[in-house]
Amino acid sequence: MNKKELSIPKQVEILLDGRTQRWLAMEIKMPETDLSKRMKGVVKFQQEEIDRINARLNGSIKLTYKI
């Protein structure tokens, strides 16, 4: 099997499970415009932001994730 790397925005999208980016932005106390830029790949996620997202969504997002 080929291993695939999922980008951080794709991992976040999977963890959102139907919830909106606006909801996530409010929950992790990040401006919605900043989260949007990160989800589009314009700006890279910082480890602190990933930690806050993981804490709120009970996830295990890493900088690289292979499946």
PDBQT receptor file of N, H, CA, C and O in Angstrom, charges set to zero:
ATOM      1  N   MET A   1       0.824  -1.185   0.000  1.00  0.00    +0.000 N 
ATOM      2  CA  MET A   1       0.000   0.000   0.000  1.00  0.00    +0.000 C 
ATOM      3  C   MET A   1       0.868   1.248   0.000  1.00  0.00    +0.000 C 
ATOM      4  O   MET A   1       1.915   1.288   0.646  1.00  0.00    +0.000 OA
ATOM      5  N   ASN A   2       0.437   2.240  -0.710  1.00  0.00    +0.000 N 
ATOM      6  H   ASN A   2      -0.414   2.208  -1.234  1.00  0.00    +0.000 HD
ATOM      7  CA  ASN A   2       1.134   3.517  -0.708  1.00  0.00    +0.000 C 
ATOM      8  C   ASN A   2       0.737   4.305   0.524  1.00  0.00    +0.000 C 
ATOM      9  O   ASN A   2      -0.431   4.344   0.912  1.00  0.00    +0.000 OA
ATOM     10  N   LYS A   3       1.732   4.933   1.131  1.00  0.00    +0.000 N 
ATOM     11  H   LYS A   3       2.681   4.901   0.817  1.00  0.00    +0.000 HD
ATOM     12  CA  LYS A   3       1.430   5.782   2.285  1.00  0.00    +0.000 C 
ATOM     13  C   LYS A   3       1.152   7.180   1.783  1.00  0.00    +0.000 C 
ATOM     14  O   LYS A   3       1.825   7.682   0.883  1.00  0.00    +0.000 OA
ATOM     15  N   LYS A   4       0.164   7.792   2.371  1.00  0.00    +0.000 N 
ATOM     16  H   LYS A   4      -0.383   7.384   3.102  1.00  0.00    +0.000 HD
ATOM     17  CA  LYS A   4      -0.274   9.121   1.974  1.00  0.00    +0.000 C 
ATOM     18  C   LYS A   4      -0.078  10.070   3.140  1.00  0.00    +0.000 C 
ATOM     19  O   LYS A   4      -0.347   9.719   4.289  1.00  0.00    +0.000 OA
ATOM     20  N   GLU A   5       0.387  11.263   2.846  1.00  0.00    +0.000 N 
ATOM     21  H   GLU A   5       0.605  11.548   1.912  1.00  0.00    +0.000 HD
ATOM     22  CA  GLU A   5       0.492  12.280   3.883  1.00  0.00    +0.000 C 
ATOM     23  C   GLU A   5      -0.719  13.193   3.802  1.00  0.00    +0.000 C 
ATOM     24  O   GLU A   5      -1.064  13.700   2.734  1.00  0.00    +0.000 OA
ATOM     25  N   LEU A   6      -1.349  13.393   4.934  1.00  0.00    +0.000 N 
ATOM     26  H   LEU A   6      -1.068  12.982   5.801  1.00  0.00    +0.000 HD
ATOM     27  CA  LEU A   6      -2.472  14.324   4.998  1.00  0.00    +0.000 C 
ATOM     28  C   LEU A   6      -1.958  15.661   5.503  1.00  0.00    +0.000 C 
ATOM     29  O   LEU A   6      -1.227  15.721   6.492  1.00  0.00    +0.000 OA
ATOM     30  N   SER A   7      -2.337  16.716   4.829  1.00  0.00    +0.000 N 
ATOM     31  H   SER A   7      -2.930  16.667   4.025  1.00  0.00    +0.000 HD
ATOM     32  CA  SER A   7      -1.929  18.053   5.273  1.00  0.00    +0.000 C 
ATOM     33  C   SER A   7      -2.651  18.393   6.576  1.00  0.00    +0.000 C 
ATOM     34  O   SER A   7      -3.669  17.790   6.916  1.00  0.00    +0.000 OA
ATOM     35  N   ILE A   8      -2.113  19.350   7.279  1.00  0.00    +0.000 N 
ATOM     36  H   ILE A   8      -1.286  19.840   7.003  1.00  0.00    +0.000 HD
ATOM     37  CA  ILE A   8      -2.744  19.769   8.534  1.00  0.00    +0.000 C 
ATOM     38  C   ILE A   8      -4.162  20.276   8.290  1.00  0.00    +0.000 C 
ATOM     39  O   ILE A   8      -5.067  19.893   9.033  1.00  0.00    +0.000 OA
ATOM     40  N   PRO A   9      -4.403  21.129   7.274  1.00  0.00    +0.000 N 
ATOM     41  CA  PRO A   9      -5.786  21.563   7.035  1.00  0.00    +0.000 C 
ATOM     42  C   PRO A   9      -6.736  20.388   6.773  1.00  0.00    +0.000 C 
ATOM     43  O   PRO A   9      -7.881  20.411   7.223  1.00  0.00    +0.000 OA
ATOM     44  N   LYS A  10      -6.271  19.368   6.054  1.00  0.00    +0.000 N 
ATOM     45  H   LYS A  10      -5.341  19.349   5.689  1.00  0.00    +0.000 HD
ATOM     46  CA  LYS A  10      -7.121  18.203   5.783  1.00  0.00    +0.000 C 
ATOM     47  C   LYS A  10      -7.406  17.443   7.077  1.00  0.00    +0.000 C 
ATOM     48  O   LYS A  10      -8.525  16.973   7.287  1.00  0.00    +0.000 OA
ATOM     49  N   GLN A  11      -6.397  17.319   7.949  1.00  0.00    +0.000 N 
ATOM     50  H   GLN A  11      -5.489  17.700   7.779  1.00  0.00    +0.000 HD
ATOM     51  CA  GLN A  11      -6.603  16.654   9.236  1.00  0.00    +0.000 C 
ATOM     52  C   GLN A  11      -7.621  17.421  10.083  1.00  0.00    +0.000 C 
ATOM     53  O   GLN A  11      -8.477  16.819  10.731  1.00  0.00    +0.000 OA
ATOM     54  N   VAL A  12      -7.521  18.752  10.072  1.00  0.00    +0.000 N 
ATOM     55  H   VAL A  12      -6.825  19.240   9.545  1.00  0.00    +0.000 HD
ATOM     56  CA  VAL A  12      -8.469  19.583  10.827  1.00  0.00    +0.000 C 
ATOM     57  C   VAL A  12      -9.867  19.406  10.257  1.00  0.00    +0.000 C 
ATOM     58  O   VAL A  12     -10.834  19.265  11.006  1.00  0.00    +0.000 OA
ATOM     59  N   GLU A  13      -9.974  19.413   8.939  1.00  0.00    +0.000 N 
ATOM     60  H   GLU A  13      -9.188  19.527   8.331  1.00  0.00    +0.000 HD
ATOM     61  CA  GLU A  13     -11.270  19.250   8.275  1.00  0.00    +0.000 C 
ATOM     62  C   GLU A  13     -11.928  17.933   8.685  1.00  0.00    +0.000 C 
ATOM     63  O   GLU A  13     -13.132  17.891   8.937  1.00  0.00    +0.000 OA
ATOM     64  N   ILE A  14     -11.148  16.871   8.751  1.00  0.00    +0.000 N 
ATOM     65  H   ILE A  14     -10.170  16.906   8.547  1.00  0.00    +0.000 HD
ATOM     66  CA  ILE A  14     -11.676  15.566   9.155  1.00  0.00    +0.000 C 
ATOM     67  C   ILE A  14     -12.154  15.617  10.605  1.00  0.00    +0.000 C 
ATOM     68  O   ILE A  14     -13.228  15.107  10.923  1.00  0.00    +0.000 OA
ATOM     69  N   LEU A  15     -11.360  16.230  11.484  1.00  0.00    +0.000 N 
ATOM     70  H   LEU A  15     -10.487  16.644  11.226  1.00  0.00    +0.000 HD
ATOM     71  CA  LEU A  15     -11.732  16.313  12.896  1.00  0.00    +0.000 C 
ATOM     72  C   LEU A  15     -12.941  17.210  13.140  1.00  0.00    +0.000 C 
ATOM     73  O   LEU A  15     -13.683  16.996  14.099  1.00  0.00    +0.000 OA
ATOM     74  N   LEU A  16     -13.147  18.204  12.293  1.00  0.00    +0.000 N 
ATOM     75  H   LEU A  16     -12.544  18.379  11.514  1.00  0.00    +0.000 HD
ATOM     76  CA  LEU A  16     -14.296  19.099  12.476  1.00  0.00    +0.000 C 
ATOM     77  C   LEU A  16     -15.609  18.334  12.384  1.00  0.00    +0.000 C 
ATOM     78  O   LEU A  16     -16.578  18.686  13.057  1.00  0.00    +0.000 OA
ATOM     79  N   ASP A  17     -15.652  17.303  11.569  1.00  0.00    +0.000 N 
ATOM     80  H   ASP A  17     -14.865  17.017  11.022  1.00  0.00    +0.000 HD
ATOM     81  CA  ASP A  17     -16.805  16.406  11.490  1.00  0.00    +0.000 C 
ATOM     82  C   ASP A  17     -18.131  17.172  11.406  1.00  0.00    +0.000 C 
ATOM     83  O   ASP A  17     -19.045  16.935  12.196  1.00  0.00    +0.000 OA
ATOM     84  N   GLY A  18     -18.220  18.082  10.449  1.00  0.00    +0.000 N 
ATOM     85  H   GLY A  18     -17.478  18.274   9.808  1.00  0.00    +0.000 HD
ATOM     86  CA  GLY A  18     -19.463  18.809  10.224  1.00  0.00    +0.000 C 
ATOM     87  C   GLY A  18     -19.540  20.157  10.914  1.00  0.00    +0.000 C 
ATOM     88  O   GLY A  18     -20.388  20.980  10.569  1.00  0.00    +0.000 OA
ATOM     89  N   ARG A  19     -18.674  20.394  11.877  1.00  0.00    +0.000 N 
ATOM     90  H   ARG A  19     -17.985  19.726  12.157  1.00  0.00    +0.000 HD
ATOM     91  CA  ARG A  19     -18.671  21.701  12.535  1.00  0.00    +0.000 C 
ATOM     92  C   ARG A  19     -17.996  22.711  11.612  1.00  0.00    +0.000 C 
ATOM     93  O   ARG A  19     -17.268  22.331  10.695  1.00  0.00    +0.000 OA
ATOM     94  N   THR A  20     -18.233  23.971  11.852  1.00  0.00    +0.000 N 
ATOM     95  H   THR A  20     -18.824  24.279  12.598  1.00  0.00    +0.000 HD
ATOM     96  CA  THR A  20     -17.713  25.004  10.955  1.00  0.00    +0.000 C 
ATOM     97  C   THR A  20     -16.370  25.543  11.443  1.00  0.00    +0.000 C 
ATOM     98  O   THR A  20     -16.008  25.415  12.612  1.00  0.00    +0.000 OA
ATOM     99  N   GLN A  21     -15.650  26.149  10.505  1.00  0.00    +0.000 N 
ATOM    100  H   GLN A  21     -15.944  26.253   9.555  1.00  0.00    +0.000 HD
ATOM    101  CA  GLN A  21     -14.390  26.799  10.867  1.00  0.00    +0.000 C 
ATOM    102  C   GLN A  21     -14.653  27.960  11.817  1.00  0.00    +0.000 C 
ATOM    103  O   GLN A  21     -13.840  28.247  12.696  1.00  0.00    +0.000 OA
ATOM    104  N   ARG A  22     -15.780  28.618  11.640  1.00  0.00    +0.000 N 
ATOM    105  H   ARG A  22     -16.440  28.385  10.926  1.00  0.00    +0.000 HD
ATOM    106  CA  ARG A  22     -16.136  29.740  12.519  1.00  0.00    +0.000 C 
ATOM    107  C   ARG A  22     -16.257  29.252  13.961  1.00  0.00    +0.000 C 
ATOM    108  O   ARG A  22     -15.765  29.901  14.883  1.00  0.00    +0.000 OA
ATOM    109  N   TRP A  23     -16.911  28.110  14.152  1.00  0.00    +0.000 N 
ATOM    110  H   TRP A  23     -17.311  27.582  13.403  1.00  0.00    +0.000 HD
ATOM    111  CA  TRP A  23     -17.057  27.528  15.489  1.00  0.00    +0.000 C 
ATOM    112  C   TRP A  23     -15.680  27.238  16.080  1.00  0.00    +0.000 C 
ATOM    113  O   TRP A  23     -15.410  27.573  17.233  1.00  0.00    +0.000 OA
ATOM    114  N   LEU A  24     -14.810  26.613  15.282  1.00  0.00    +0.000 N 
ATOM    115  H   LEU A  24     -15.030  26.341  14.345  1.00  0.00    +0.000 HD
ATOM    116  CA  LEU A  24     -13.472  26.270  15.762  1.00  0.00    +0.000 C 
ATOM    117  C   LEU A  24     -12.688  27.525  16.120  1.00  0.00    +0.000 C 
ATOM    118  O   LEU A  24     -12.015  27.565  17.151  1.00  0.00    +0.000 OA
ATOM    119  N   ALA A  25     -12.770  28.537  15.284  1.00  0.00    +0.000 N 
ATOM    120  H   ALA A  25     -13.316  28.505  14.448  1.00  0.00    +0.000 HD
ATOM    121  CA  ALA A  25     -12.048  29.787  15.544  1.00  0.00    +0.000 C 
ATOM    122  C   ALA A  25     -12.474  30.388  16.883  1.00  0.00    +0.000 C 
ATOM    123  O   ALA A  25     -11.632  30.858  17.648  1.00  0.00    +0.000 OA
ATOM    124  N   MET A  26     -13.769  30.376  17.168  1.00  0.00    +0.000 N 
ATOM    125  H   MET A  26     -14.453  29.994  16.547  1.00  0.00    +0.000 HD
ATOM    126  CA  MET A  26     -14.252  30.919  18.439  1.00  0.00    +0.000 C 
ATOM    127  C   MET A  26     -13.788  30.059  19.604  1.00  0.00    +0.000 C 
ATOM    128  O   MET A  26     -13.419  30.584  20.655  1.00  0.00    +0.000 OA
ATOM    129  N   GLU A  27     -13.805  28.745  19.429  1.00  0.00    +0.000 N 
ATOM    130  H   GLU A  27     -14.105  28.318  18.575  1.00  0.00    +0.000 HD
ATOM    131  CA  GLU A  27     -13.427  27.830  20.508  1.00  0.00    +0.000 C 
ATOM    132  C   GLU A  27     -11.947  27.920  20.866  1.00  0.00    +0.000 C 
ATOM    133  O   GLU A  27     -11.589  27.810  22.039  1.00  0.00    +0.000 OA
ATOM    134  N   ILE A  28     -11.094  28.115  19.883  1.00  0.00    +0.000 N 
ATOM    135  H   ILE A  28     -11.384  28.204  18.930  1.00  0.00    +0.000 HD
ATOM    136  CA  ILE A  28      -9.651  28.175  20.162  1.00  0.00    +0.000 C 
ATOM    137  C   ILE A  28      -9.155  29.612  20.285  1.00  0.00    +0.000 C 
ATOM    138  O   ILE A  28      -7.955  29.857  20.402  1.00  0.00    +0.000 OA
ATOM    139  N   LYS A  29     -10.092  30.558  20.256  1.00  0.00    +0.000 N 
ATOM    140  H   LYS A  29     -11.068  30.359  20.161  1.00  0.00    +0.000 HD
ATOM    141  CA  LYS A  29      -9.787  31.986  20.423  1.00  0.00    +0.000 C 
ATOM    142  C   LYS A  29      -8.749  32.470  19.410  1.00  0.00    +0.000 C 
ATOM    143  O   LYS A  29      -7.718  33.043  19.761  1.00  0.00    +0.000 OA
ATOM    144  N   MET A  30      -9.065  32.214  18.141  1.00  0.00    +0.000 N 
ATOM    145  H   MET A  30      -9.903  31.748  17.856  1.00  0.00    +0.000 HD
ATOM    146  CA  MET A  30      -8.230  32.673  17.033  1.00  0.00    +0.000 C 
ATOM    147  C   MET A  30      -9.136  33.449  16.090  1.00  0.00    +0.000 C 
ATOM    148  O   MET A  30     -10.255  33.013  15.821  1.00  0.00    +0.000 OA
ATOM    149  N   PRO A  31      -8.682  34.584  15.584  1.00  0.00    +0.000 N 
ATOM    150  CA  PRO A  31      -9.511  35.310  14.618  1.00  0.00    +0.000 C 
ATOM    151  C   PRO A  31      -9.869  34.409  13.428  1.00  0.00    +0.000 C 
ATOM    152  O   PRO A  31      -9.031  33.668  12.914  1.00  0.00    +0.000 OA
ATOM    153  N   GLU A  32     -11.109  34.493  13.017  1.00  0.00    +0.000 N 
ATOM    154  H   GLU A  32     -11.790  35.095  13.435  1.00  0.00    +0.000 HD
ATOM    155  CA  GLU A  32     -11.592  33.638  11.928  1.00  0.00    +0.000 C 
ATOM    156  C   GLU A  32     -10.779  33.821  10.647  1.00  0.00    +0.000 C 
ATOM    157  O   GLU A  32     -10.541  32.860   9.915  1.00  0.00    +0.000 OA
ATOM    158  N   THR A  33     -10.358  35.049  10.382  1.00  0.00    +0.000 N 
ATOM    159  H   THR A  33     -10.551  35.829  10.977  1.00  0.00    +0.000 HD
ATOM    160  CA  THR A  33      -9.567  35.302   9.169  1.00  0.00    +0.000 C 
ATOM    161  C   THR A  33      -8.211  34.600   9.237  1.00  0.00    +0.000 C 
ATOM    162  O   THR A  33      -7.716  34.110   8.223  1.00  0.00    +0.000 OA
ATOM    163  N   ASP A  34      -7.611  34.551  10.424  1.00  0.00    +0.000 N 
ATOM    164  H   ASP A  34      -8.013  34.950  11.248  1.00  0.00    +0.000 HD
ATOM    165  CA  ASP A  34      -6.323  33.861  10.581  1.00  0.00    +0.000 C 
ATOM    166  C   ASP A  34      -6.484  32.360  10.373  1.00  0.00    +0.000 C 
ATOM    167  O   ASP A  34      -5.660  31.733   9.707  1.00  0.00    +0.000 OA
ATOM    168  N   LEU A  35      -7.538  31.784  10.938  1.00  0.00    +0.000 N 
ATOM    169  H   LEU A  35      -8.207  32.293  11.479  1.00  0.00    +0.000 HD
ATOM    170  CA  LEU A  35      -7.773  30.351  10.754  1.00  0.00    +0.000 C 
ATOM    171  C   LEU A  35      -8.024  30.044   9.288  1.00  0.00    +0.000 C 
ATOM    172  O   LEU A  35      -7.537  29.039   8.770  1.00  0.00    +0.000 OA
ATOM    173  N   SER A  36      -8.776  30.895   8.620  1.00  0.00    +0.000 N 
ATOM    174  H   SER A  36      -9.172  31.712   9.040  1.00  0.00    +0.000 HD
ATOM    175  CA  SER A  36      -9.065  30.697   7.203  1.00  0.00    +0.000 C 
ATOM    176  C   SER A  36      -7.781  30.694   6.375  1.00  0.00    +0.000 C 
ATOM    177  O   SER A  36      -7.617  29.859   5.485  1.00  0.00    +0.000 OA
ATOM    178  N   LYS A  37      -6.876  31.619   6.663  1.00  0.00    +0.000 N 
ATOM    179  H   LYS A  37      -7.009  32.297   7.386  1.00  0.00    +0.000 HD
ATOM    180  CA  LYS A  37      -5.600  31.675   5.939  1.00  0.00    +0.000 C 
ATOM    181  C   LYS A  37      -4.787  30.406   6.165  1.00  0.00    +0.000 C 
ATOM    182  O   LYS A  37      -4.132  29.910   5.248  1.00  0.00    +0.000 OA
ATOM    183  N   ARG A  38      -4.830  29.888   7.374  1.00  0.00    +0.000 N 
ATOM    184  H   ARG A  38      -5.362  30.291   8.119  1.00  0.00    +0.000 HD
ATOM    185  CA  ARG A  38      -4.089  28.668   7.675  1.00  0.00    +0.000 C 
ATOM    186  C   ARG A  38      -4.726  27.457   6.983  1.00  0.00    +0.000 C 
ATOM    187  O   ARG A  38      -4.023  26.572   6.494  1.00  0.00    +0.000 OA
ATOM    188  N   MET A  39      -6.043  27.428   6.947  1.00  0.00    +0.000 N 
ATOM    189  H   MET A  39      -6.615  28.146   7.344  1.00  0.00    +0.000 HD
ATOM    190  CA  MET A  39      -6.736  26.309   6.303  1.00  0.00    +0.000 C 
ATOM    191  C   MET A  39      -6.517  26.312   4.794  1.00  0.00    +0.000 C 
ATOM    192  O   MET A  39      -6.540  25.254   4.166  1.00  0.00    +0.000 OA
ATOM    193  N   LYS A  40      -6.304  27.483   4.208  1.00  0.00    +0.000 N 
ATOM    194  H   LYS A  40      -6.285  28.342   4.718  1.00  0.00    +0.000 HD
ATOM    195  CA  LYS A  40      -6.051  27.582   2.770  1.00  0.00    +0.000 C 
ATOM    196  C   LYS A  40      -4.584  27.364   2.437  1.00  0.00    +0.000 C 
ATOM    197  O   LYS A  40      -4.229  27.236   1.265  1.00  0.00    +0.000 OA
ATOM    198  N   GLY A  41      -3.724  27.319   3.454  1.00  0.00    +0.000 N 
ATOM    199  H   GLY A  41      -4.012  27.423   4.406  1.00  0.00    +0.000 HD
ATOM    200  CA  GLY A  41      -2.304  27.102   3.226  1.00  0.00    +0.000 C 
ATOM    201  C   GLY A  41      -1.505  28.358   2.961  1.00  0.00    +0.000 C 
ATOM    202  O   GLY A  41      -0.327  28.283   2.613  1.00  0.00    +0.000 OA
ATOM    203  N   VAL A  42      -2.132  29.521   3.122  1.00  0.00    +0.000 N 
ATOM    204  H   VAL A  42      -3.090  29.583   3.404  1.00  0.00    +0.000 HD
ATOM    205  CA  VAL A  42      -1.434  30.789   2.905  1.00  0.00    +0.000 C 
ATOM    206  C   VAL A  42      -0.408  31.010   4.022  1.00  0.00    +0.000 C 
ATOM    207  O   VAL A  42       0.702  31.482   3.774  1.00  0.00    +0.000 OA
ATOM    208  N   VAL A  43      -0.793  30.663   5.244  1.00  0.00    +0.000 N 
ATOM    209  H   VAL A  43      -1.694  30.280   5.446  1.00  0.00    +0.000 HD
ATOM    210  CA  VAL A  43       0.068  30.801   6.419  1.00  0.00    +0.000 C 
ATOM    211  C   VAL A  43       0.166  29.421   7.065  1.00  0.00    +0.000 C 
ATOM    212  O   VAL A  43      -0.819  28.685   7.109  1.00  0.00    +0.000 OA
ATOM    213  N   LYS A  44       1.340  29.073   7.560  1.00  0.00    +0.000 N 
ATOM    214  H   LYS A  44       2.141  29.671   7.523  1.00  0.00    +0.000 HD
ATOM    215  CA  LYS A  44       1.522  27.766   8.201  1.00  0.00    +0.000 C 
ATOM    216  C   LYS A  44       1.011  27.791   9.634  1.00  0.00    +0.000 C 
ATOM    217  O   LYS A  44       1.062  28.818  10.311  1.00  0.00    +0.000 OA
ATOM    218  N   PHE A  45       0.518  26.637  10.083  1.00  0.00    +0.000 N 
ATOM    219  H   PHE A  45       0.477  25.803   9.533  1.00  0.00    +0.000 HD
ATOM    220  CA  PHE A  45       0.100  26.481  11.470  1.00  0.00    +0.000 C 
ATOM    221  C   PHE A  45       1.330  26.479  12.369  1.00  0.00    +0.000 C 
ATOM    222  O   PHE A  45       2.390  25.989  11.980  1.00  0.00    +0.000 OA
ATOM    223  N   GLN A  46       1.184  27.028  13.569  1.00  0.00    +0.000 N 
ATOM    224  H   GLN A  46       0.323  27.426  13.884  1.00  0.00    +0.000 HD
ATOM    225  CA  GLN A  46       2.224  26.980  14.593  1.00  0.00    +0.000 C 
ATOM    226  C   GLN A  46       1.881  25.832  15.543  1.00  0.00    +0.000 C 
ATOM    227  O   GLN A  46       0.719  25.442  15.652  1.00  0.00    +0.000 OA
ATOM    228  N   GLN A  47       2.884  25.297  16.224  1.00  0.00    +0.000 N 
ATOM    229  H   GLN A  47       3.828  25.614  16.135  1.00  0.00    +0.000 HD
ATOM    230  CA  GLN A  47       2.659  24.168  17.126  1.00  0.00    +0.000 C 
ATOM    231  C   GLN A  47       1.641  24.512  18.212  1.00  0.00    +0.000 C 
ATOM    232  O   GLN A  47       0.815  23.669  18.563  1.00  0.00    +0.000 OA
ATOM    233  N   GLU A  48       1.681  25.726  18.748  1.00  0.00    +0.000 N 
ATOM    234  H   GLU A  48       2.352  26.411  18.463  1.00  0.00    +0.000 HD
ATOM    235  CA  GLU A  48       0.737  26.137  19.787  1.00  0.00    +0.000 C 
ATOM    236  C   GLU A  48      -0.706  26.073  19.271  1.00  0.00    +0.000 C 
ATOM    237  O   GLU A  48      -1.607  25.654  19.997  1.00  0.00    +0.000 OA
ATOM    238  N   GLU A  49      -0.917  26.481  18.039  1.00  0.00    +0.000 N 
ATOM    239  H   GLU A  49      -0.184  26.821  17.449  1.00  0.00    +0.000 HD
ATOM    240  CA  GLU A  49      -2.257  26.447  17.443  1.00  0.00    +0.000 C 
ATOM    241  C   GLU A  49      -2.714  25.003  17.251  1.00  0.00    +0.000 C 
ATOM    242  O   GLU A  49      -3.871  24.671  17.507  1.00  0.00    +0.000 OA
ATOM    243  N   ILE A  50      -1.810  24.162  16.807  1.00  0.00    +0.000 N 
ATOM    244  H   ILE A  50      -0.870  24.432  16.599  1.00  0.00    +0.000 HD
ATOM    245  CA  ILE A  50      -2.145  22.751  16.632  1.00  0.00    +0.000 C 
ATOM    246  C   ILE A  50      -2.515  22.138  17.977  1.00  0.00    +0.000 C 
ATOM    247  O   ILE A  50      -3.455  21.348  18.063  1.00  0.00    +0.000 OA
ATOM    248  N   ASP A  51      -1.780  22.496  19.028  1.00  0.00    +0.000 N 
ATOM    249  H   ASP A  51      -1.015  23.137  18.959  1.00  0.00    +0.000 HD
ATOM    250  CA  ASP A  51      -2.074  21.980  20.367  1.00  0.00    +0.000 C 
ATOM    251  C   ASP A  51      -3.465  22.409  20.833  1.00  0.00    +0.000 C 
ATOM    252  O   ASP A  51      -4.194  21.610  21.421  1.00  0.00    +0.000 OA
ATOM    253  N   ARG A  52      -3.840  23.671  20.574  1.00  0.00    +0.000 N 
ATOM    254  H   ARG A  52      -3.248  24.320  20.096  1.00  0.00    +0.000 HD
ATOM    255  CA  ARG A  52      -5.173  24.152  20.972  1.00  0.00    +0.000 C 
ATOM    256  C   ARG A  52      -6.268  23.430  20.185  1.00  0.00    +0.000 C 
ATOM    257  O   ARG A  52      -7.311  23.088  20.741  1.00  0.00    +0.000 OA
ATOM    258  N   ILE A  53      -6.031  23.200  18.896  1.00  0.00    +0.000 N 
ATOM    259  H   ILE A  53      -5.183  23.477  18.444  1.00  0.00    +0.000 HD
ATOM    260  CA  ILE A  53      -7.010  22.484  18.071  1.00  0.00    +0.000 C 
ATOM    261  C   ILE A  53      -7.153  21.052  18.566  1.00  0.00    +0.000 C 
ATOM    262  O   ILE A  53      -8.269  20.549  18.700  1.00  0.00    +0.000 OA
ATOM    263  N   ASN A  54      -6.035  20.393  18.838  1.00  0.00    +0.000 N 
ATOM    264  H   ASN A  54      -5.128  20.801  18.729  1.00  0.00    +0.000 HD
ATOM    265  CA  ASN A  54      -6.074  19.024  19.355  1.00  0.00    +0.000 C 
ATOM    266  C   ASN A  54      -6.837  18.945  20.668  1.00  0.00    +0.000 C 
ATOM    267  O   ASN A  54      -7.634  18.030  20.875  1.00  0.00    +0.000 OA
ATOM    268  N   ALA A  55      -6.593  19.907  21.558  1.00  0.00    +0.000 N 
ATOM    269  H   ALA A  55      -5.946  20.650  21.391  1.00  0.00    +0.000 HD
ATOM    270  CA  ALA A  55      -7.264  19.905  22.854  1.00  0.00    +0.000 C 
ATOM    271  C   ALA A  55      -8.773  20.060  22.684  1.00  0.00    +0.000 C 
ATOM    272  O   ALA A  55      -9.542  19.387  23.371  1.00  0.00    +0.000 OA
ATOM    273  N   ARG A  56      -9.202  20.934  21.783  1.00  0.00    +0.000 N 
ATOM    274  H   ARG A  56      -8.577  21.480  21.226  1.00  0.00    +0.000 HD
ATOM    275  CA  ARG A  56     -10.639  21.196  21.616  1.00  0.00    +0.000 C 
ATOM    276  C   ARG A  56     -11.349  20.087  20.863  1.00  0.00    +0.000 C 
ATOM    277  O   ARG A  56     -12.495  19.763  21.175  1.00  0.00    +0.000 OA
ATOM    278  N   LEU A  57     -10.678  19.496  19.867  1.00  0.00    +0.000 N 
ATOM    279  H   LEU A  57      -9.747  19.759  19.614  1.00  0.00    +0.000 HD
ATOM    280  CA  LEU A  57     -11.318  18.471  19.036  1.00  0.00    +0.000 C 
ATOM    281  C   LEU A  57     -10.936  17.049  19.449  1.00  0.00    +0.000 C 
ATOM    282  O   LEU A  57     -11.305  16.084  18.779  1.00  0.00    +0.000 OA
ATOM    283  N   ASN A  58     -10.200  16.924  20.545  1.00  0.00    +0.000 N 
ATOM    284  H   ASN A  58      -9.900  17.707  21.088  1.00  0.00    +0.000 HD
ATOM    285  CA  ASN A  58      -9.725  15.613  20.999  1.00  0.00    +0.000 C 
ATOM    286  C   ASN A  58      -9.010  14.877  19.879  1.00  0.00    +0.000 C 
ATOM    287  O   ASN A  58      -9.239  13.689  19.653  1.00  0.00    +0.000 OA
ATOM    288  N   GLY A  59      -8.152  15.587  19.191  1.00  0.00    +0.000 N 
ATOM    289  H   GLY A  59      -7.966  16.552  19.374  1.00  0.00    +0.000 HD
ATOM    290  CA  GLY A  59      -7.446  15.014  18.047  1.00  0.00    +0.000 C 
ATOM    291  C   GLY A  59      -5.994  14.736  18.348  1.00  0.00    +0.000 C 
ATOM    292  O   GLY A  59      -5.510  14.937  19.462  1.00  0.00    +0.000 OA
ATOM    293  N   SER A  60      -5.318  14.270  17.328  1.00  0.00    +0.000 N 
ATOM    294  H   SER A  60      -5.711  14.106  16.423  1.00  0.00    +0.000 HD
ATOM    295  CA  SER A  60      -3.879  14.006  17.447  1.00  0.00    +0.000 C 
ATOM    296  C   SER A  60      -3.191  14.473  16.173  1.00  0.00    +0.000 C 
ATOM    297  O   SER A  60      -2.445  13.722  15.544  1.00  0.00    +0.000 OA
ATOM    298  N   ILE A  61      -3.448  15.708  15.804  1.00  0.00    +0.000 N 
ATOM    299  H   ILE A  61      -4.054  16.318  16.314  1.00  0.00    +0.000 HD
ATOM    300  CA  ILE A  61      -2.844  16.281  14.605  1.00  0.00    +0.000 C 
ATOM    301  C   ILE A  61      -1.353  16.452  14.847  1.00  0.00    +0.000 C 
ATOM    302  O   ILE A  61      -0.920  16.917  15.902  1.00  0.00    +0.000 OA
ATOM    303  N   LYS A  62      -0.588  16.065  13.847  1.00  0.00    +0.000 N 
ATOM    304  H   LYS A  62      -0.940  15.687  12.991  1.00  0.00    +0.000 HD
ATOM    305  CA  LYS A  62       0.861  16.238  13.901  1.00  0.00    +0.000 C 
ATOM    306  C   LYS A  62       1.264  17.035  12.679  1.00  0.00    +0.000 C 
ATOM    307  O   LYS A  62       0.471  17.208  11.754  1.00  0.00    +0.000 OA
ATOM    308  N   LEU A  63       2.494  17.521  12.672  1.00  0.00    +0.000 N 
ATOM    309  H   LEU A  63       3.138  17.380  13.423  1.00  0.00    +0.000 HD
ATOM    310  CA  LEU A  63       2.948  18.302  11.527  1.00  0.00    +0.000 C 
ATOM    311  C   LEU A  63       2.942  17.465  10.255  1.00  0.00    +0.000 C 
ATOM    312  O   LEU A  63       2.656  17.993   9.181  1.00  0.00    +0.000 OA
ATOM    313  N   THR A  64       3.247  16.180  10.346  1.00  0.00    +0.000 N 
ATOM    314  H   THR A  64       3.478  15.750  11.219  1.00  0.00    +0.000 HD
ATOM    315  CA  THR A  64       3.079  15.265   9.212  1.00  0.00    +0.000 C 
ATOM    316  C   THR A  64       2.420  14.006   9.735  1.00  0.00    +0.000 C 
ATOM    317  O   THR A  64       2.722  13.551  10.839  1.00  0.00    +0.000 OA
ATOM    318  N   TYR A  65       1.534  13.451   8.956  1.00  0.00    +0.000 N 
ATOM    319  H   TYR A  65       1.289  13.820   8.059  1.00  0.00    +0.000 HD
ATOM    320  CA  TYR A  65       0.770  12.280   9.373  1.00  0.00    +0.000 C 
ATOM    321  C   TYR A  65       0.667  11.346   8.188  1.00  0.00    +0.000 C 
ATOM    322  O   TYR A  65       0.189  11.742   7.125  1.00  0.00    +0.000 OA
ATOM    323  N   LYS A  66       1.105  10.122   8.355  1.00  0.00    +0.000 N 
ATOM    324  H   LYS A  66       1.493   9.800   9.218  1.00  0.00    +0.000 HD
ATOM    325  CA  LYS A  66       1.056   9.155   7.257  1.00  0.00    +0.000 C 
ATOM    326  C   LYS A  66      -0.009   8.113   7.532  1.00  0.00    +0.000 C 
ATOM    327  O   LYS A  66      -0.165   7.634   8.655  1.00  0.00    +0.000 OA
ATOM    328  N   ILE A  67      -0.745   7.771   6.469  1.00  0.00    +0.000 N 
ATOM    329  H   ILE A  67      -0.618   8.161   5.557  1.00  0.00    +0.000 HD
ATOM    330  CA  ILE A  67      -1.745   6.706   6.593  1.00  0.00    +0.000 C 
ATOM    331  C   ILE A  67      -1.426   5.611   5.610  1.00  0.00    +0.000 C 
ATOM    332  O   ILE A  67      -2.143   4.613   5.544  1.00  0.00    +0.000 OA
TER     333      ILE A  67
